[in-house]
Amino acid sequence: MTNDWTSAAGRDLMSLGGRLANLERGEGSHVWDVEGTRYLDFLGGIAVNSLGHAHPVFVEAVSRQAARLAHVSNYFASPQQLELAARLKRLAGTGDRGRVFLANSGTEANETAMKLARLHGGRSGRTTILSLEGAFHGRSMGALSITPKAAYQDPFAPLVPGTKSVARTIAALEEAFAGGDIAAIFIEPIQGEAGVVELPEGFLRRARELATAHDALLIVDEVQTGSGRTGEWFAFQREGITPDALTFAKAVGAGFPLGGMITFGDASDLFYPGTHNSTFGGNPLASAVANAVLEHIETAGVLQNVTARGAELREAVSGLPLVASTRGAGLLIGIVLERPVAADVASEAFRRGLVVNAPAPDVIRLAPAYTIGDDEIAEFLDLFGQALDAVAAAQTQETPA
Ligand SMILES: *Cc1c(COP(=O)(O)O)cnc(C)c1O
């Protein structure tokens, strides 16, 4: 095996483009490719590997449950699944009336929430599902229809009807609701794929007021921000609001595929038996892993580490060349560059053994393991600093005084 993605083996995979290396092993915050090159992983499988790679808690949970009962289909409950539902309700703060639907990915979670919006709209006579400019909710036909990005949507037209996007300002939001017909609005508390873009101050609170006033559902997509990534269990919790539903995935399974939806209050009564299901969703294996991951995060002080290390990283990168500012929360960090050279910075970093990515032309995203410590931060600053220096030097050469 080699790292050559133009090889025949590489062409067997249909998800094209941008593959950086052929990775075969991981431990903590490091991964190794098939040629033995070691990388510091500060992308964390796109905000997934909350405990890093091959964490003992993860390994033990997978092994123990795989040897006991892995899958039984959605005809049956399992103690692991019931425990996970109760745990997620408690962490999200739903109270008794909350309910949980378990699925396998963020996209599938959002499809579920779109169906929730349709059920709600069916009662209120409203059809439009709103999403925000810059949003990312997934790539299946429904989720794609609320992901207003031409490059993603245009080849797949026509999209699901009754979907509409709105600018990320409170004025635009008010105008959209004033037009009527809104069944639900989907909001990411921080738009990860757009480049770790924060909402304007008070936006989520205003969205809550408007959704309530117009009998629409407020659905927060916490696929990237949830499960502890921002230092809270869910990012909406720092805004002091209650959504009608939230979707989660990514970090909750720490690398094991699991996602789902949590409903609050009246929205918990919309689905009824026969209206939705998933064969794999919440099987005992996935549920056992999520239980172990969440329990470890809760009992080992991991969220405090997320908050502290996030602040430390943002402070430390602020003085580096080309860095204009930082944004995000906890360990979901966007480093905004002075120029649109993020792709160059990411590839210079990769050549030096550091994995980060560039979700926008001028933004580097960090989403490392929640468990990073002094050593990982020191190594990151060394490698990232070198990458920035290299790009800054190349730019100086291009523009002689
Ligand atoms: C990644 C992501 C999704 C899609 O999740 P998948 O697990 O890739 O299907 C949806 N919403 C947000 C906010 C995401 O970051």
The ligand as an SDF file (V2000), in Angstrom:
LIG
                    3D

 15 15  0  0  0  0  0  0  0  0999 V2000
  -21.0240   17.2610    9.7880 C   0  0  0  0  0  0  0  0  0  0  0  0
  -22.2940   17.9890    9.9040 C   0  0  0  0  0  0  0  0  0  0  0  0
  -23.5010   17.4360    9.4400 C   0  0  0  0  0  0  0  0  0  0  0  0
  -23.5490   16.1270    8.6910 C   0  0  0  0  0  0  0  0  0  0  0  0
  -23.1970   15.0850    9.5300 O   0  0  0  0  0  0  0  0  0  0  0  0
  -22.7460   13.6590    8.9010 P   0  0  0  0  0  0  0  0  0  0  0  0
  -22.4680   12.8110   10.0890 O   0  0  0  0  0  0  0  0  0  0  0  0
  -21.5560   13.9430    8.0320 O   0  0  0  0  0  0  0  0  0  0  0  0
  -23.8790   13.1460    8.1120 O   0  0  0  0  0  0  0  0  0  0  0  0
  -24.6720   18.1370    9.6640 C   0  0  0  0  0  0  0  0  0  0  0  0
  -24.6640   19.3060   10.3150 N   0  0  0  0  0  0  0  0  0  0  0  0
  -23.5250   19.8730   10.7810 C   0  0  0  0  0  0  0  0  0  0  0  0
  -23.5990   21.1580   11.5230 C   0  0  0  0  0  0  0  0  0  0  0  0
  -22.2980   19.2420   10.5780 C   0  0  0  0  0  0  0  0  0  0  0  0
  -21.1770   19.8140   11.0100 O   0  0  0  0  0  0  0  0  0  0  0  0
  1  2  1  0
  2  3  1  0
  2 14  2  0
  3  4  1  0
  3 10  2  0
  4  5  1  0
  5  6  1  0
  6  7  2  0
  6  8  1  0
  6  9  1  0
 10 11  1  0
 11 12  2  0
 12 13  1  0
 12 14  1  0
 14 15  1  0
M  END
$$$$
